[in-house]
């Protein structure tokens, strides 16, 4: 039974590392702040959660598993909230969109509001 749990934990660890790598590549490759933040918050939260799940499984200790579970819940609750707040602050601070991004540019929005 222990070997199965260790293999399962190793699989979750590798899967979490892949998601974290995807998040890092998204932060490096994507064109603007909003898409980078999306990659970091979504894939980063899943990757971190899978790594914590692997730690909880491999430890074979209830106290460590409980801490890992609390960490996963904390990560899944705070990551979307912080990404939303950063995106909102950037949007209200007139952070420009990338060339390939589709949406309302903050400068255009301000011009439309001043004309109305």
N, C-alpha and C positions, 0 to 999 in steps of 0.2 A: 504494500500500500504506500509505503514511504517513497519508493521509486517512482510510482505513478504521480504522486504529488510533486516530487522534484522535477520530473519531466514536464508536467503541466506548468509549474512555476517558471521553468526555463523557456517554455513556449510563450508565456505571457510576457516575460522579460524581453525576448527577441521581438515580439510584436509591438511592445511599447517602445522599444528602441527604433523600430522602423517608423512608427508614427511620429516620434520625436524628430527623427531625421527629416521626414517630410515637412514638419513644421519649420525646421531650421532652413531647409531649402526654400520654402515659401517666403520666409522672412528675407532671405537673400535675393531671390529672383523676382518677386512680385513688384509692380511698378510704383505703388503709392502706399501711404500710411494705412489707409483703410483696408486694402486687400492684404497687406502684411499682417495687420492686427487680426484679421479674420483667420489667416493660416495659423498664426501663433496661438490664438485662443482655442480654436477647434481641435486641431491635430495635437497641439501641446497638452491640452487637458486630457485627451484620450490617451496619449502616450504616457503622461505622468500617472494617470490612473491605472493603466496596465502595469507599469513598473511597481507601483505601490501594491497592487494586487499580487504580483509575483513575490514581492518581499514578504507579504503576509502569508502566502502559501509556503514558501521555502523555509520560513523561520520555524514552523511547526510549534509555535508558542502562541497561546491564546491572547496574551497581553500585546504582543507585537502585531498579531493579526487584527486586533481591535483598534490599535493605533493606526494601522494602515487603512482600515475601513473608514475611520474618522477622517484621515487625510484625504481619501478619495471623495468623501462627501463634501469636505471643505473645498477641495479643488473644483468639483463640479458645480458648487454653489457660487464661488467667488470669481471664477474665470470669466463666465459670460457677463456678469455684472460689471467687472472692471473693464472689460473690452467695450461694453456699451458706454460707460462713462468716459473712457478715453476717446472713443469715436465722437461722442457728442461734444466734448471739449474741443477736439480738433476741428469739427465742423463749425462750431460757433466761433472758433478762433481763425476762421477763414483759411484752413489748410487746403491747398489746391488738390484737385484730383489728378490722377495720372492721365497720360494721353489716351490710353486705351480704356479707361474706366468710363462707365455710363452712369450718369446721375446728374443732379443739379449742383453745379459748381457754386461754392459759397459766395464768390464775387458776383456771379449772375443773380443769385438769390437776393443779395443785398441791393443790387441795382433794381430788381423787380419790386422789392419792398419800398424803395425810395420813390419810385414812380407812382405807386398806388396811393 
